Amino acid sequence: MFKINRPLEFLLLLSVFVIATCGLIYELIAGTLASYLLGDSVTQFSTIIGCYLFSMGIGAYLSRFFKKELLSWFIQLEILVGLIGGISPAVLFLLFDQAASFRLILYLLVGLTGTLVGLELPLLMNILKNRYEFRDLVSRVFTFDYIGALLASIVFPLVLVPYLGLIRTACFFGVLNVLVAILVCVKFRSEVKWARYLNFKALAVIVVLLLIFAWANKIMSFSEGLAFRDPVIFSHSSPYQRIVITRNNYELRLYLNGNLQFSSADEYRYHEALIHPAMLYGAQHKSVLILGGGDGMAAREVLKYGDVESITLVDLDASITKLFRESSLLSALNKQSLSSSRLQVINADAFQWLKKNEKLFDIVVIDFPDPGNYAVGKLYTTAFYRELRHSLGDSSVIVVQSTSPFVAPKAFWCVDKTLHDCGYHTIPYHTYVPSFGEWGYVMASPTSLTDHHTAIPAGLRYFAADVFPQMCQFSADMYKRDVQANHLNNQVLVQYFEDEWGKYQE
C-alpha cells in the first residue's frame, strides 16, 4: 500500500509547478538579457537553452548521491535556486561593462541555475515515490511541470517584461521559490532537519530579493551609467528591446539593445540622405510608406514636401512611437511629425502587415535596424522584397538603409544583390555620418530609375541634388563584392553582417 499524506502531496506537486515556472522564467530572462547585451537573439537563446538543459542533466545525475534527508535538501535547493535565479540579472547588468569575461559569468550562472533545477525534480520524485504508484507519479509530476512551463512562456513576454522588467521579474520568481521552501519547512517541520536554520536562511534570501526588487531602477540606471559615456535620461524595456536615451551638452543619443541608432548632432545627414534621393527619383509622392522609423525623423523629412498627401508609418514597437510623439524633448527633434494629420502610425510587424495591405504607395522608405539577427534579417530577404512588390506601382521608388559599405561591404552589396534578384533596378549610394562613419543605402524601383528633378525643400542642412552623383561613387575599399542574395531559408546577410562587424569591433 502507498501512504498518502494529502497536505504534503499538494505542497510537493505545487513545488513541481513552481520549479517548472521559475526555471523556465530564469532561462527566458538569461536569453533575453544576453540578446539585449550581446545581440543576435537566435544565437543567444540557442546557446542559453543548450547550456541550461545540459546543466539540468548534470543536476539530474548528481541527484543519485542524495539519499538521506531528502525533504531538507529539497528545501535548501529551493532557497538556493531562488537566490541564484533572483539575483542573476542584477549581477549580469552590473558586470556587463566591467567584466572581461562576461560570457563566462553568464554561462556559469545559467549552468548553476540549471544544475540546481535539475537536482530538484529527481529529489521530488524520490520524496513522492512512496506515495504514488510509479505511473501516477510520473504522470502527475510531468503534468504540473508542463503546465508551469506553459504559464511561464505566456506571461513572460506579455506581462512580465513590459511591466516588471528583467530584474524585478527574476526577484519575483526567486521569492516564489523561497516561499515554497518556507511553506514546506513550516508545514512539515517535524520531518525536516535544520528547520529553524532553513527558515532563517529563507527569510534572509527574501529580504535580499525584495531589496533588489525595490532598487531595480537604481541598479539599471547605475549599470547603464557604467555602459554609456553620457548620462542616461530615459530607459525602458519594451516587449521587443531595451530603449536608452543619453544626453550631454552637445547631443541626445538613442540606443536600442545597446546599439546606437542616432545622435541628434548629425542624424540630419543620415535622414536627409535616406529620404531626399528617393523623392528626387519618384515620379509622384502622394502616398508614402515608412517601414521602421518609429522615431519620426524620416517622417519629418517626408513632410517637407507639400504634395505628400498621406504617410503610413509601420513600426513594431509602440513604446518607440509613443515616446517620440509624447516627449516634448524628442518630438522637438522630429518636428512633431508623429502628430501630423497626414501621418498614420501602425504598430505591427512589417512583414505581416504587408501581406494584408492592399494599398499602393509611390515612395517606400525602409528604415529597419541593421540585420544583426534573424528576426531583423527576414526583413531584408527576397521573400520580403517580393511581398513588398504588391504594394508598389510600376514607377514607385523604395529606399533601404543598408549598413556601412566600408565596415561591412559584403552585407551592403548583399542587400543590393537581393533586390536585383527580385527584379528591381537599383542605385546604391552612401554618405558620411560622423556618429556612424560611412553609411550606405540602396534605392530601387520595379522600372528604371530616372531623376525627375523634383524641387528639393529649402533649409536642408546637408543634401542637395548636385551632391547625389558623388554619393553614388564607391572607392576601391567599398566597391562591389561577389555575394549571395539573402533568402529566408539561409539568411546569409546576417552571417555577412556578423563576420564583418565582429572583426571591426574586436
C-alpha positions in Angstrom: 0.0 0.0 0.0 1.1 3.5 -0.8 0.9 6.1 2.0 -0.8 9.3 1.0 -0.2 12.4 3.0 -2.6 14.8 1.3 -1.1 18.1 2.5 2.5 17.0 1.7 1.2 15.7 -1.7 -0.3 19.0 -2.6 2.6 21.1 -1.5 5.2 18.9 -3.3 3.1 18.9 -6.5 2.7 22.7 -6.1 6.5 22.8 -5.8 6.8 21.0 -9.2 4.6 23.7 -10.7 6.7 26.5 -9.2 10.0 24.8 -10.1 8.9 24.5 -13.8 7.5 28.0 -14.0 10.5 29.6 -12.2 13.1 27.5 -14.1 11.8 28.5 -17.5 11.5 32.1 -16.4 15.1 32.2 -15.4 16.0 30.6 -18.7 14.0 33.2 -20.7 15.5 36.0 -18.6 19.0 34.8 -19.4 18.3 34.5 -23.1 16.6 37.9 -23.3 19.4 39.6 -21.3 22.0 38.0 -23.5 20.3 39.2 -26.6 19.9 42.7 -25.2 23.6 42.9 -24.2 25.3 40.7 -26.8 23.0 40.9 -29.8 21.9 38.0 -32.2 18.9 36.7 -30.3 18.8 33.4 -32.1 22.4 32.5 -31.2 22.0 33.7 -27.6 18.7 31.9 -27.0 20.1 28.8 -28.6 23.2 28.7 -26.5 21.4 29.6 -23.3 18.8 26.9 -23.8 21.5 24.4 -24.6 23.6 25.3 -21.6 20.6 25.3 -19.3 19.3 21.8 -20.5 22.8 20.3 -20.3 23.2 21.7 -16.7 19.8 20.2 -15.8 21.2 16.8 -17.0 24.2 17.3 -14.7 21.9 18.1 -11.8 19.7 15.0 -12.5 22.9 12.9 -12.5 24.1 14.4 -9.2 20.7 13.7 -7.6 21.7 10.0 -7.3 24.1 11.0 -4.4 21.3 12.4 -2.3 19.9 9.5 -0.3 19.0 10.9 3.1 17.1 13.9 4.5 15.6 14.5 1.0 13.0 16.9 2.2 15.6 19.1 3.9 17.8 19.0 0.9 14.9 19.9 -1.3 14.1 23.0 0.8 17.8 24.1 0.7 17.8 23.7 -3.1 14.6 25.8 -3.4 16.2 28.6 -1.4 19.4 28.4 -3.4 17.6 28.4 -6.8 15.6 31.4 -5.6 18.7 33.3 -4.6 20.8 32.5 -7.7 18.0 32.9 -10.2 16.7 36.0 -8.5 20.0 38.0 -8.3 21.4 36.9 -11.7 20.0 39.7 -13.9 21.1 42.4 -11.5 24.6 40.9 -11.3 24.9 40.5 -15.0 23.8 44.0 -15.8 26.3 45.4 -13.3 29.1 43.3 -14.6 28.5 43.6 -18.4 30.7 46.6 -19.0 33.2 45.8 -16.2 34.0 42.1 -16.5 36.5 41.0 -19.2 34.9 37.5 -19.2 31.2 38.5 -19.2 30.1 35.5 -21.3 31.9 33.1 -18.9 30.0 34.6 -16.0 26.7 34.5 -17.9 27.1 30.8 -18.7 28.3 29.9 -15.2 25.1 31.5 -13.7 22.9 29.8 -16.3 24.7 26.5 -15.7 24.4 26.8 -11.9 20.7 27.6 -12.1 20.1 24.7 -14.5 22.1 22.3 -12.3 20.0 23.2 -9.2 16.7 22.9 -11.0 17.9 19.6 -12.5 18.5 18.4 -8.9 15.1 19.4 -7.6 12.8 17.3 -9.8 14.6 13.9 -9.1 14.6 14.7 -5.4 10.9 15.4 -5.6 10.2 12.2 -7.4 12.2 10.3 -4.7 10.2 12.0 -2.0 6.9 11.2 -3.7 7.7 7.6 -4.8 6.3 6.0 -1.6 3.1 8.0 -2.0 2.2 7.1 -5.6 2.5 4.2 -8.0 5.2 4.9 -10.5 3.0 5.6 -13.5 0.9 8.0 -11.4 4.0 9.7 -10.0 5.5 10.3 -13.5 2.1 11.4 -14.8 1.5 14.0 -12.0 5.0 15.4 -11.9 5.3 15.9 -15.6 1.7 17.3 -15.9 2.5 20.0 -13.3 5.9 20.6 -14.9 4.5 21.2 -18.4 1.6 23.4 -17.1 4.2 25.5 -15.3 6.3 25.8 -18.4 3.3 26.9 -20.5 2.3 29.5 -18.0 5.8 30.9 -17.9 6.1 31.1 -21.7 2.8 33.1 -22.0 3.2 35.6 -19.1 6.9 36.3 -19.7 6.6 38.3 -23.0 3.0 39.6 -22.4 3.2 40.7 -18.8 6.5 40.3 -17.0 9.0 42.0 -19.4 6.7 45.0 -20.2 5.5 45.7 -16.6 8.2 44.4 -14.3 11.4 44.3 -16.4 14.1 41.6 -16.1 15.5 42.4 -12.7 12.1 42.6 -10.9 10.8 39.5 -12.7 13.7 37.4 -11.5 13.3 38.7 -8.0 9.6 38.0 -8.0 10.1 34.4 -9.1 13.0 34.0 -6.7 10.7 34.9 -3.9 8.2 32.3 -5.1 10.8 29.6 -5.0 11.8 30.6 -1.4 8.1 30.9 -0.2 7.5 27.3 -1.3 10.6 26.3 0.7 9.3 28.1 3.8 5.8 26.7 3.4 7.1 23.1 3.2 9.5 23.7 6.0 6.9 25.1 8.4 4.2 22.7 7.5 6.4 19.6 7.9 9.0 20.9 10.4 8.8 17.6 12.3 10.1 15.8 9.2 12.7 18.4 8.2 16.2 18.5 9.7 17.6 22.0 10.4 14.1 23.6 10.1 14.9 26.7 12.2 18.1 27.3 10.3 16.4 26.8 6.9 13.6 29.3 7.8 16.1 31.9 8.9 18.1 31.3 5.7 15.0 31.6 3.5 13.9 34.8 5.2 17.3 36.4 4.7 17.2 35.5 1.0 13.7 37.0 0.7 15.0 40.3 2.2 17.8 40.4 -0.3 15.5 39.8 -3.2 13.0 42.4 -2.0 15.7 44.9 -1.7 16.9 44.2 -5.2 13.3 44.4 -6.4 12.9 47.8 -4.8 16.2 49.1 -6.1 15.8 47.6 -9.6 15.5 51.0 -11.4 18.5 52.4 -9.5 20.5 49.2 -10.4 19.6 49.6 -14.0 20.4 53.3 -14.0 23.8 52.6 -12.4 24.7 49.8 -14.7 23.7 51.9 -17.8 25.7 54.8 -16.4 28.7 52.5 -16.5 27.9 51.2 -20.0 27.2 54.6 -21.7 29.6 57.5 -21.8 26.9 60.1 -21.2 24.2 60.4 -18.5 21.1 58.3 -19.1 18.0 60.4 -19.1 15.5 57.7 -20.1 15.5 53.9 -20.1 12.7 51.4 -20.7 12.3 47.7 -21.6 9.6 47.1 -24.2 8.5 43.6 -25.2 11.0 43.9 -28.1 14.0 45.8 -27.0 15.8 47.9 -24.3 15.4 51.6 -25.1 18.0 54.0 -23.7 18.5 57.7 -24.3 21.5 59.6 -23.2 22.3 63.3 -23.1 25.2 65.7 -22.8 25.7 69.4 -23.5 26.0 68.7 -27.2 23.7 65.9 -28.2 21.0 63.3 -27.4 21.7 59.7 -28.4 19.2 56.8 -28.8 20.3 53.3 -28.1 18.3 50.1 -28.8 19.7 47.0 -27.1 22.9 48.9 -26.6 23.3 49.8 -30.3 23.4 53.5 -31.3 20.5 54.4 -33.5 21.1 58.1 -33.9 22.8 61.2 -32.4 20.9 64.5 -32.6 24.2 66.2 -33.6 24.3 64.6 -37.0 21.1 62.5 -37.6 20.1 65.0 -40.2 22.8 63.7 -42.5 21.5 60.2 -42.2 17.8 61.1 -42.7 18.3 63.6 -45.5 20.3 61.0 -47.4 17.7 58.4 -46.7 14.7 60.4 -47.9 15.5 63.1 -50.5 17.2 60.9 -53.2 14.0 58.8 -53.3 11.9 61.9 -53.5 14.1 63.1 -56.4 13.6 59.9 -58.3 9.9 59.4 -57.5 7.5 60.5 -60.2 5.0 61.4 -57.6 4.8 61.5 -53.8 1.2 61.4 -52.9 1.3 58.3 -50.7 4.4 57.4 -48.7 5.1 54.2 -46.7 7.7 54.2 -43.9 8.7 50.8 -42.5 10.5 51.2 -39.3 11.5 54.8 -38.5 9.5 54.9 -35.3 11.5 57.9 -34.0 9.7 60.1 -36.6 12.9 61.5 -38.2 12.3 60.1 -41.6 8.7 61.2 -41.5 9.9 64.7 -40.6 11.9 64.9 -43.9 8.9 63.5 -45.9 6.6 66.1 -44.5 8.7 68.8 -46.0 7.1 68.0 -49.4 3.7 69.7 -49.9 2.5 67.2 -52.4 2.6 64.4 -49.9 -1.0 63.6 -49.0 -0.6 60.6 -46.7 2.2 58.8 -44.8 1.7 55.4 -43.3 4.4 54.5 -40.7 4.6 50.9 -39.7 6.8 50.2 -36.7 6.7 47.1 -34.5 7.4 48.8 -31.1 4.6 51.0 -29.8 6.9 52.2 -27.0 9.2 54.0 -29.5 6.4 55.7 -31.4 4.7 56.8 -28.2 7.9 58.1 -26.7 8.8 60.2 -29.8 5.3 61.5 -30.1 4.6 62.4 -26.4 8.1 63.6 -25.1 8.5 67.3 -25.8 12.2 66.9 -25.9 12.1 64.2 -28.6 9.2 65.4 -30.5 11.1 68.7 -31.0 13.7 66.6 -32.8 11.2 65.2 -35.3 9.2 68.5 -35.5 6.1 66.8 -34.1 5.9 64.6 -37.3 4.2 61.7 -35.5 1.3 64.1 -34.6 0.8 65.2 -38.2 -2.7 64.9 -39.6 -1.1 63.5 -42.8 0.6 60.6 -40.9 -0.9 57.3 -39.6 1.1 55.2 -37.2 0.5 51.4 -37.2 2.3 49.3 -34.6 2.7 45.9 -36.3 5.2 43.5 -37.8 6.1 45.0 -41.2 6.2 41.6 -42.9 2.8 40.5 -41.7 1.3 44.0 -42.3 2.5 43.9 -46.0 0.8 40.6 -46.5 -2.6 42.2 -45.7 -2.0 45.6 -47.3 -4.0 46.4 -50.4 -2.9 50.0 -50.9 -0.2 51.1 -53.5 2.5 53.6 -52.4 4.5 56.0 -54.5 7.5 56.0 -52.1 8.6 53.3 -49.6 11.2 54.1 -47.0 12.7 51.0 -45.3 14.5 52.2 -42.2 14.9 48.9 -40.2 17.8 48.3 -37.7 20.8 46.6 -39.1 20.4 42.8 -39.9 22.3 41.7 -36.8 19.9 38.8 -36.0 17.5 36.6 -37.9 14.4 38.4 -36.6 15.5 41.6 -38.4 17.3 39.7 -41.2 14.0 38.4 -42.5 13.1 42.0 -43.4 16.0 42.0 -45.9 15.1 38.8 -47.7 13.9 38.0 -51.2 10.6 36.9 -49.6 10.1 40.4 -48.1 11.0 42.3 -51.2 8.7 40.2 -53.3 5.9 40.7 -50.9 6.6 44.5 -51.0 6.2 44.4 -54.8 2.4 44.0 -54.3 2.3 47.4 -52.5 4.1 49.2 -55.4 3.1 50.7 -58.7 5.4 50.3 -61.7 7.1 53.7 -61.1 7.2 53.5 -57.3 10.6 54.1 -55.6 11.9 52.4 -52.5 15.0 53.1 -50.4 16.6 50.7 -47.9 19.1 51.6 -45.2 21.8 49.1 -45.9 24.5 49.3 -43.2 28.1 50.5 -43.8 29.7 49.7 -47.2 33.1 50.4 -45.6 32.9 48.2 -42.5 30.5 45.6 -43.9 30.8 45.7 -47.8 29.5 42.2 -48.2 26.5 42.9 -46.1 25.9 46.1 -48.1 26.2 44.6 -51.5 24.1 41.6 -50.4 21.1 44.0 -50.0 21.7 45.3 -53.5 22.1 41.7 -54.9 18.9 40.6 -53.1 16.9 43.5 -54.6 18.3 42.7 -58.1 17.3 39.0 -57.7 13.7 40.2 -57.0 13.6 42.1 -60.3 14.3 45.6 -59.0 16.5 48.2 -60.7 18.8 49.7 -58.1 21.1 52.6 -57.3 23.4 52.0 -54.4 24.8 55.1 -52.7 26.5 56.2 -49.4 27.2 59.2 -47.2 29.3 60.0 -44.2 27.6 60.3 -40.8 30.2 61.2 -38.1 28.5 59.1 -35.4 28.5 56.0 -37.6 31.1 56.6 -40.3 30.4 55.8 -43.9 26.8 54.6 -44.3 25.0 53.0 -47.2 21.6 52.9 -48.8 20.1 51.2 -51.8 17.4 52.9 -53.9 15.3 50.6 -56.1 12.3 50.5 -58.4 10.4 47.9 -60.5 11.4 50.0 -63.5 14.5 52.0 -64.4 15.2 54.9 -62.0 15.1 58.3 -63.5 15.8 61.7 -61.8 12.6 63.7 -62.1 14.3 66.9 -60.9 11.9 67.3 -58.1 12.4 70.6 -56.2 14.3 70.0 -53.0 12.8 71.7 -50.0 14.5 74.8 -48.7 16.5 74.7 -45.5 18.2 71.3 -45.8 21.5 71.2 -43.9 23.3 68.6 -46.0 21.6 67.1 -49.1 21.5 68.8 -52.5 20.7 67.5 -55.9 24.2 68.1 -57.2 25.7 66.2 -54.2 23.9 63.0 -55.1 26.1 61.9 -58.0 29.1 62.0 -55.7 27.2 59.8 -53.2 26.9 57.1 -55.9 30.6 56.8 -56.3 32.4 54.0 -54.4 36.1 53.8 -53.7 38.0 50.5 -54.1 37.7 49.6 -50.4 33.9 49.9 -50.7 33.4 48.6 -54.2 31.0 45.9 -55.2 31.6 42.4 -53.8 30.7 39.0 -55.1 27.9 37.9 -52.7 24.8 35.7 -52.5 21.3 37.0 -52.3 19.6 36.9 -48.9 16.9 34.2 -48.8 14.5 33.5 -45.9 15.8 29.9 -45.6 19.5 30.8 -45.3 19.7 34.5 -44.1 23.3 34.8 -45.4 23.1 38.6 -44.9 23.1 38.0 -41.1 26.3 36.0 -41.4 28.0 38.6 -43.6 27.0 41.3 -41.1 28.2 39.4 -38.0 31.5 38.4 -39.6 32.3 41.9 -40.8 31.2 44.0 -37.9 32.6 41.4 -35.5 36.1 42.0 -36.9 35.7 45.7 -36.8 34.6 45.7 -33.1 37.3 43.4 -31.8 
